[in-house]
Amino acid sequence: MILYMPLFRRCATSTTLTQLHAHLFITGLHRHPPASTKLIESYAQMGIFESSKRVFDTFPKPDSFMWGVLIKCYVWGGFFEEAVSLYHEMVYQDQTQISNFVFPSVLKACSGFGDLGVGGKVHGRVIKCGFESDAVVETSLLCMYGEMGCLDDACKVFDTMPIRDVVAWSSIVLNFVQNGQASEGLDMFSQMISEANVPCWMTAPWTPMISCYNQSGCFQEALKVFAKMQEFKMEPNQVTMVRVLCACARLGRVKEGKSVHGFVIRRAMDPELDFLGPALMDLYADTGNLRDCHKVFETIEEKTILSWNILISISTRNGQPEEALLLFNALIDMYAKCGFVHSANKIFEKIKEKSLVTWNSMICGFSQNGYSVEAITLFDQMYMNCVKMDRLTFLSVIQACSHLGYLEKGKWVHHKLITYGLRKDSYLDTALTDMYSKCGELQMAHGVFDCMSERSIVSWSVMIAGYGMHGQINATISLFNQMLGSGIKPNDITFMHILSACSHAGAVEEGKLYFNSMSEFGVDPKHDHFACMVDLLSRAGDLNGAYQIITSLPFPANSSIWGALLNGCRIHKRMDIIKSIEKNLLDVDTADTGYYTLLSNIYAEEGTWDKFGKVRSMMKSKGLRKVPGYSTIEIDKKIYRFGPGDTSHSQTKDIYRFLENFRSLVHAQVYDSEPDNSIVGISEFNKENNVLSHSEKLAIAFGIINTRPGTTLRISKNLRVCRDCHSFAKIASKITGREIIMRDLNRFHCFTNGSCSCKDYW
């Protein structure tokens, strides 16, 4: 596990940390207490406390240290009440011996929460556990009492300490200062120096002394104390230097401040200025040295919100609103790229005069993090406010329309970008091609593609992917050959798309041909390429050939590869193969909920409920939940969303009445719903009703009720459409005489007159 510690330190974003978390799952290291403890701490440092708690909750038996780390993390985040609740939960469970490591954080939470009563009870627990002589715990106690204004209690704790180290002395001095008794603090400092058992040459007692003078407004005296430290050749720490820089800033002593800055550099006290950077920025800002302030900011390796706020405040104070706005934009962009979209939006909303860059940063942040509706809403606000738009604005909103399958909005955006004079742009044309493809309008997608003056490998790959998603294998192959004829070489993404197209169409020989040709173009097959080949062979019934690919892989098969074989076994009802590779299937360590859901559903269909329960228990132990399915439908330029069993819509009664009547109508013909065997413990009748309330059916029913006869229905599903809903859509298209275009996780299904474009091969 120690080998992974540098990787944790290099996780600068939530995405990289999540990737490392997934790797720990795959290697099985997540079961080790040090790995889970470090994950808890790392997520908390990024402000993702929900993930910290989820890691903790899924660990079988957390020890006292893990409890302590989680409590400490909540205290870091200012969640004092939650930290105290965790402590009570730990005591209530009484399953682990409370270590001394836990108490300092709990006591800090008590003072932060302002609950002296709970603090007193924790003090009693300290005595009960035998830690009344522990220097760290006792110091935490006197800090708690001091921070809550109970100086008498703090002094009692201090007086009864068998050994008063420099930290204890520093804490009692600070308690006096923080409670407005700076002179008593100075007296205590003098007493400390006179004590024979306290080494006056150590750093810690002097740092709070400088703080005492600063908080009393005696900045000159604070600098004198620092000068004395130099005389005694004492080594200051980072906290000391922050206090000294503060004194220099308040006195306006830029010369002395630069001297201190040089001292910090020579001693390499903070090479990346992560700790001292804000204090140096504050010094140069207060003394009017804005250029030096900006230099310090650029040097800071990990810029915190404090650093950004100082720089923004400086720009505002010095009459540079444009500079302040640029900094706000950078801050929005940073939060969005790290996945903290809500934090980015809070900053966005506080900016009164928003520039084009500000709008673009927020729309792009929403779009790239999956908040497509919010991105489109913000774009509409921008348009209504007559804010000038550029290429990036349109790229972001087109991406949002693609994600939702929002065709009418996409067409409107296309029209607007033409009126804005941005039509001839390869990036926009590629985005439009992708959007029309994902909205089910292949003809329009190819129209945009044909009008491109220059086509990059990305443009070709997007168009190839579009035809592949629609199952049009001949057009896909033709386009691939045209690309080769134009002199463009395919890359790994291009091969992914054409292999996927072969898989959707059942074109086995063509798939083998393209897979074998990858080496001719210098492209090495990756996990996804092998997964496509296993999927292709498995769907076609060549399960032995698919398994041979897995056994000959140059690397371990992941959940995508095993899942492809598993799905093939399900399609062809080959439980014998599943039983023979069962150990391999259960040994796959992944955070992919789809894989476990598929495996558990197969066991449910076979009625092997013990194995079904085992897989679902595995999911629960890893903190994984089945991804909830939902479907969206576009009607009159609006997107409506439905979840399974959704009853939130105003027309809920009409929707379910329609479905009941529809079921009665078609039961006498060719359609019988397939009960959902993945739901345990309910009757067959209720299982059938559950299938009736799948999100695809709710969306189709809503569309039929609210549109004129003959209107095409466009539906998007975030997961793979189930067999029952696929059959339902075919019958609905026949009875109503409508075209139903449905995009699921993998491909498009175009239902007309009782048949589907996928030819029931999906």
N, C-alpha and C positions, 0 to 999 in steps of 0.2 A: 504493500500500500504506500510505503514511503516514496516509491518511484513516481506516484501520481501527484504528490504534493506540489511540485513545480507547475503541473498542468492546471491545478486549481488556482494558483496565483496568476496564471496567464488568461484565465477566463474573464474577459473584460465585459462581456455582454451576457444577457440571459440566454441567448441562442447557443453560445459556445458552452455555457455551463450545462444546459440541457443536453447537448451532444455528449459531454463528458459523463453526465448522469446515465445516458443511454448506454455508453460504452461500459460503465461499471455494471449495469444490468447484464449486458452480454457476457462479460467475464465472470460474473458471479460475485464480484467484490462488494456489491451493495449489501451483501449479507454480513459483512464485517463491520463491527461497531465503529472503527476509525473512519471508514469510508462514509457511512451514513451520518456520522457526527460532523464530518467536514462538509458534507452536502448541506446539512441543516444550517451550518454557519455561513456557507457561501451564498446560499439563496437569501438568507437574512441580510447579508451585506449588500445585496442588490435590491433590497426592499421587497423581495417576493416572499413574504412571510407565510402565505398560504402553502407554498411548495415546501418550505421548511417544516411546517406542521404536518404536511402530508407524508414526508419522509419519516418523520418521527412516529406518526400514527401507524405506519405500515411496518415498523421494526418490531419483531416479536416481543422481546423483553428488554426495554431500554434500561441501561444501568444508571447509577446516580450521576455519572459524568455527563451522559447524554441529556438527562433531565436538566442538569445545570447549564449545559450549553444552550439548550432551547430557551430556558428562562433568561439567560444572559442576552440572547439575541432579541427577545422581546423588550428587554430593558434598553438595549441599543436603539431600538425603533421607537422608544417612548410609549410602548404599550404596557404601562405599569400595572394596570388593573388585570390584564390578561396574564402577566407574569406572576402576580400574586395568586391568581386562580390556578395556574399550573402548579405552583408550590403546594396549594391546598390539595389538589388532585394527587400529587405525588405522596403527600403525607397520608391521605385517605386510603390509597391503594396499599400502603404499608408493605410493598413487595420488595423494596430495596433499601438498604442502609443509606441514610442521607450522609453525604460526605461534606467536609468543610468547604469544598469548592462551591456548593450551592448557595450558602448563606450570604456572601457578599452581594450577589446579584439580587437576591430576594430582599435584602435590607435596602438596597438602592431603589428597588421597585416600591417599597413601602414609603420611603421619603418622597419619591416622585409622585406617588398616588396620594400622599398626604394623609395616610391612615396610621396615626400613632398607636391606635389600639392593636392593629394587626402587627405593627412593629414590635410592640411589647410582647405579644404572644410568640413571635419569632425569636425574640430575646430569650424567652423561657425555653423554647425548643433548643436553642444553642446550648443552654446550661444542661438540659436533659441529655443532649448528645455528647456532653463532655468537652465542648470546644470553648469553654470560658477562658482558657489560657492560650488559645490560638491567636497570635498577634494580628493576622490578617482579618479574622472574623471580628475580633474586638475593635480593631480600627474601623471596620465597616459599621459597627454598632455606634461608635462615638460620632461618625460622620452622619449616620441617620438621625440621631438625636439633634445634632448641631443644625442639619439642614431643615429640621422641623421646628427650630427655634427653642429647643429644650436644652439650653446650655448647662443647666444644673445636672441633668441626667448624663450629658456628654462628659462633664467633668468627673462624675462619679465613676463612669466606665474607665476614664483615663486614669483616675487615681488608684483604681483596683488592678490595673494591668501590671502583672509581675515584671514584664520587660517592656520598656518604652523605647521602641526603635525610632529612627529618624522619620519614618512615615507617620507613626502615631503622633510625634511632636508636630510635624507639618500639618496634620489634619486638625489638631486642636487649635493651632494658631489660625488656620483658615476659618474654623468655626467661629472664632471671635470676630474676625474681620467680616465674614459674611453676615453676621448678625449686628453689624454696625458698631462694633466695639474694637476699632482698629488699635487704639492705645493699649487696651488689655492684651491684644494680640502681640503687640511689640514687647510688652512686659513678659509675656509667656516666651517669646523668642529669646529674650535676655536670660530668662530662667533656664531655658534649654541649653544655652551656651555655657552657663555656669555649672550645669550638671556634669559630673566627672565621667559618667558612663555614656555620654553622647559625644561622638567625635565631631567637633566643630568644623573639621575640614571637609566633611561630606557635602554633596551637592544639595540633597533634598531639603534640609532645613532652610537653606538660603533662598530657594525658589519661592516658597510661600511668603518669605519676608519681603521679597521684591513685590509680590502680589499685594501684600499689606500696604506698602507705600503707594503703589499704583491706585488701589481702591480708595485710599485716603487723599488722593490728589497730590501726593508728594513725589512727583516723578523724578525730580532732581536727586532726592534721597535714594530712590530705587536704583538709579544709575551708579550712585556711590557704593551701594551694596554690591553691585556687579563688579565694580572696580576692586573692592576688597576681595572678592572671590578670585580675581586675577592675581592679586598680591599673594594670596595663600596657595596659588597654583591649583585651585580647585577646578574640576572639569564640569562645566554646565551641560545640561541636557537640552533637548528640543523645547521642553516646556519653559525652561529658564529663558531661552532665547526669544520665545514668543513674548514673554513679559517684558524683556529688555527692549525689544523692538516697539512694543506698545508705548513704553516710556519715551523713547526717542520720537515717535510719531506725535504724541501729545505735546511734547516740548518744541516740535518743529525742528529738531536737530538732525538735518539730513546728513551732515558730515559724520556725526557719531553713528547714525543709522547705517551708512555705507560701510563704516568700519566694522560694525557688527555683521553686516552682510558678508564682508570679506572673511571675517572670522569663521562664519558658518561654512563658507566654501573651502577654506584651508583645512578645516577639521573634517570635511566631508560628512557633516552632521545630517544633511538631508539632500543628497545629490539630485533627486528628482523633484524636490520642493513640494512634495505632497502634503507635508505637515506645516512647514514654515512659509510656503508660498503666499497664502492669504495675508499673513502678518507683514511680509515684505511689501506686498501690493498696497496694503493699508498705509504703510510708512511712506512710500513714494507718492501715493495719492494725496495724503495729508500735507506733504511738503511741496506739492505742485510739480513733481517729476513724473509726468504722465508717460513719457517715453520709456523710462525705466520700469514703470508699473506694467506696461504692455509686454516688455521683455520678460519680466518675471512670469507673467501669465502664460506666455508662449513656452516657457521652460517647464512649467508644471506638467508632470507626466499624466496624472489622473486628476483632471479638473473636477472639483466638487461644485455643488450649487452655491457654496459660499464664495468661491473664486469668481464664478460668473456674476453673482450679484454685486460684488465689489466693483467689477469692471463696468457693469451696466450702470451702477450708481455714479461712478466717476464720470462716465460719458454724459449722463443726464445733468450732473452738477456743473459740468464745464460747458454747457450749452451745445452738446453734440448729439442731438436726438437721432440723427441718421445712424451714427455709430452705435448708439444704444439699441436701435431697432435691429441692426445687423447682428448684434450679440444675442438679442432675443430670438432671432431666427435660427441662429446656430444652436441655441439651447433647445428649441423645439425640435430641430432636426436630430440632435443627439438623443433626446428622450425617445423619439419615435423609432430611431434605428436600434435602440436598446430594448424596444418592446413596451416601453412605459407610455402608452398612447394617452391614457387619461391625464397623466402629469403634463404631457406636451400640450394637451387641449386646454388645461387650466391656464397655462402660460399664454397660449394663443388668445383665450377669452379676455385676459387682462390687458392686452395691447389695444389701445384705443385707435391709434392711427396705423392700420395694417397695410404693409406694402405688398407688392406682388409676390415677393419672396416669402413673406409670412404666410400668405394664403397657400402658396404652393407647398411649403414645408408641411403644413398641417394636412392638406388633402392627400399628399403623397404618403404621409405617415399613416393616415387612416387606411388608404388603399393597400399599402404593402403589408399591413398587419391584419388584413381580413375584415376591416370595418368598412365594407363597400357601401352600405346604405348611408353611413355617416359621411363618407367621402363625396357621394353624389349630392347629399343635402348641403354640404359646405360649398360645393361647386355651384349649386343653384343660388345660394346666398351671394356668392361672389358675382354671379351674372346679374342678379337683381340689384346689386349695389353698383353696377356698371364699372367694376374693377377690370382693368385691362388684363387679358390673359395671354399666355405664351405657350410654347410647345410643351413644357413640362406640365402645365395645368391640364392640357388635353390628354397627355399620355396617362396621367394618374387617373383621370375620370374614365377614360376608355378601359383601363385595366379593371376598374371597379365594375363597369358594365359587363365586362367579360366574365368576371367572377359570378355575378348574379344571373347572367343570361338575359340581361335587360335590353332587348332588341330595340324597342321604340326609343328609349332614352339614348341608346348608342347611335341610332340614326340621327336623332336631333343634334347630338354632339358632333357627329360627322358634318352635318350641315353647317353648324356654327364655326367649325375650324376652317371650312372652305371660305365662309364670309370673312373670317379673320385673316385670310391670305396665307394660311399655313398648309395648304393642300400638298404641295410638292416637298415632302419630307419623308425620307426612307424609314425613320423610326416610327413616325405617326402611321404611315402606310402599313408597316408590319403590325403595329398594335391594332389597327382597324381590321386587318386580315384575320388576326387572332380573335378579335371580338365577334366578327360576323360568323366565323367558324363555330365558336362556342355558343352562339345564339341560334345555331341551326340554319343559317343562311349561307350555304356553300357557294351559291351562284354569285352573291354579292361579294363574298370573300375573294373569290377568284377574279371578280371584276376589278377590285382594288389591287390585287396582286399583279394582274396584267398591265395595269397603268403605271406600275413602278418603273422609273427610269433606270434605277440601279437596284439589284436584288442581292442582298448579303446571304450568307449561309443561314442566318437567323430567319430571314424572310422565307427562304425555301423550306426550312424545317417547320416553320409555323404552318405553311400551306399543306405540306405533306401530312403533318399531324391532324389538320382539319379533315382531310379526306379519310385518314385512318380512323378517326373517331366516328365517322359516318359509315364505316364499313365498306367504302368504295375502293377495293383493293386494286382494280385495274387502273383507276385514275391515279392512285397513289404511286404505283409502279411507273406509270407513264411520266408523272411529274419528277420522280427520282431520276429517271433516265434523261429527262430534259435538263435537270440540274447538272448532271455529269457532262452532258453535251455542251453546256455553257461554260465549262471549265471550273466549276465550283466543286471542291472536294467535300464529301460528307464528313461530319465529325461524330463524336459519340452520341450527341443528342439526336442527330438526324437518323442514325441507325436505330436508336431507341424507338423513334416514331414509326419507322417502316416495319420493324419487327413487331411492334404493337399492332400495326395495321394488319399484318399477316395473321397474328393471333386472333384478332376480332373476326377475320374473314375465314379462318380455318385453312389458310393457304400454307400448308406444311412445307411443300417442296420449295416454294419461293422464300419462305422464312429461313430454311436451311441454307439456301443459296446466299442470301444477304448476310447471314451470320458468318458463314465461312469466308465471305469476301472482306470482312472488316480488316483483316491483317494486311490486305493489299493496299489499304489506305492509311496504314500505320495507326489503326485504332485498336486498342486492347479491350476486350470484353470486360465489363464490370458486373457487379451483382445484378443490376437492373436488366442487363442484356441477357444474362443467363436465366433470370426469372421469366423474361419474355419467351425464351425458347422452351423452358419447362412448361409454361402456360400453354404455348402453342401445341406441343405434343400431347399434353394432358387432356386438353379440350378435344383433340382429335382422336383420343382413345389410345394413343401409344404411351401408356403409362410406364411400361418397362423402359422405353427409350428415354422418357423424362427422368426416371430414376437413375439411369446410367449417366446422364449428364451431371446429376447431383453428386454421384460417387466419384466422378472424375474432375470435380472442380479444383482449381489451384488454391482455393481458400474455403473456409467453413461456410456452409450454406446459411443464409439468414432467413428471417421469417417470411420475406417476400417469395423466396425460392421454394421453401417448404410449403408455404400457403398455396402456391400455384399448383403443386402436385396434389395437395390436399383437396383443392377445389375440383380437380380433374377426377379424383377418386369419388367425390360426392356426385358429380354429374353422371358418372358411369356406374355408380353404386358398387364400388369395389372396396367394401369394408375389409376384405381379406388383406389387401395391400396396406390399408391403414393400420390393421392389427400388427402386421409384420414390421412396420416402421414406427410403431407407437412410441417406443423409447426415444427415438430421434425427435419425434414431434413434441413430446413433453419436455425434452431437454433444451428446447429452443428458449433462450433467455432474451426477451425482447419487451419493449414498451409499446409494441404495436397491438392495440386493442382489437383491430380487425382480425388478426390471426387467431387470437384466443376465442373471439366470438364465433368465427367459422368453425373451429374445432369443437367447441361446446355445442353448437347447433347440429353438427353432424352426429354427435353422441345422442342428442335429444331426439333426432329423427329416427335413430335406431333403437331408442328406448333404453339406452344404457345410462340410467340416471346417476349411478355412482360415479362414472367417469365425467359426466356432465358437471356434477357438483365439484369434482376435483379440479377441473379446469377453471370453473368460476371462482373457486377458493384461491387458486393460483393468482388469478387476476386481482382479487381483493387483497391478497397478501402483498402484492406489488403496488397497491394504490391505483390500479387501473380500473376504469369504468367503461362499459360499453358506450361507444359514441352514439348519442341520441340522433336518430334520423329526422330529417325535416325536408319538406318540399316547398318550392316557391312557384308561383304562377303569375304571369304578367297579364293584367287586364286594364285597358284604358289608361295606359302609361303609368300604371302603379304596380308595385310588387307586393303580393300577399304571401305570407309564410304560414305553413301548417306543420305542427308536430304530430307524432302518433297520438291518437285519441284526443286531439285538440278540441276543446270546448270554449275557447276564448273568443271566437268570432261572433259577431252579432247575428249571423245567419246560421248558427250551429244547428238549430232545430231543422231548418230547411235542408241543410247538407245531409244530415243523418237520415231524414225522412226519404230523401232522394235515393240514398244508398240502399235503404231497406226495400224500397219499391223496385229498385234496379235488381237487387238480389232475387226478389220474388219472380221478376220477369225472366231472368236468364237461367234460373235453376231448372226451369222446364226445358231449357235448350241444351247448351253444351258446356256451360260454365258452372263449376262447383268450387267454392273457395277452399284453399288448402289450409287446415288449422296450423297455427303457429306453435310448433312443438317445443320451441325454446322457452316457453313459459310453463313453469312447473306449478302444480297445485291448484289448477282451476279446471272446470268442466270443459268437455269438448264444445258445448254450445258457446261458452264464454270465449274459448279460444277462437272460434269462428268469428265471433263479434269483434275480437281483438284484431283479426286480419282485416275485417271490414273497416276498421278505423285507422289503417295505415295512412301515412301522410300523403302518398301519391293519390290514393282514392279520394281523400278529402279535397285535394287540389283540383282533381278532375271534376268532381261533383260541383264544386264551387264555380269552376269555369263554365260548365254546361248551364248552370242555373243563371249565370250573370252575363252571358253573351248570346248574340243572335245565332240561330241555327246556321250551321256551315262554317262558323268562325273557327279558325285554327287555334288550338290550345298549346301554349308553350310552357313546359314545366321543367324545373331543375330539381334534382335530388342529390343530396350530399353524399349518399352511400349508393351501393349497387342496388338496383331495383330487384325486388324479390320475385320469385316465379309467379306467385299468386297475383301480384299487382300487374305483372307483365301480361298475364292472361286477361285480367280485368280490362286493361287498356285496349287490348285487341278487340274484345267484345264491345266495349264502349264506342270504339271507332266505327264498328260495323252498324250497331243499332242506331247511333246518332248521326251517322253519315259525316263525321268530322275527321279532320286530320289532327292527330295528337303527337306533338314532337316533344320527346322527353330526353333530357340529358342526365345521365347518372354519373357515378364516380368514374367510370371507365369509358363510356361511349355514348353515342346518340341512338335513340330508338324512334323511328318514324312509323306511327301506327296509322294505317289506312285500310278501310274496308275489311277489318278483321285480321289483318296480317301486319307483321313488323319487318322493317328494313333489315333487322339483324338475322332474319330467317330463323328465329329462336336459337341462335348460336351466340350466346353471350355469357 
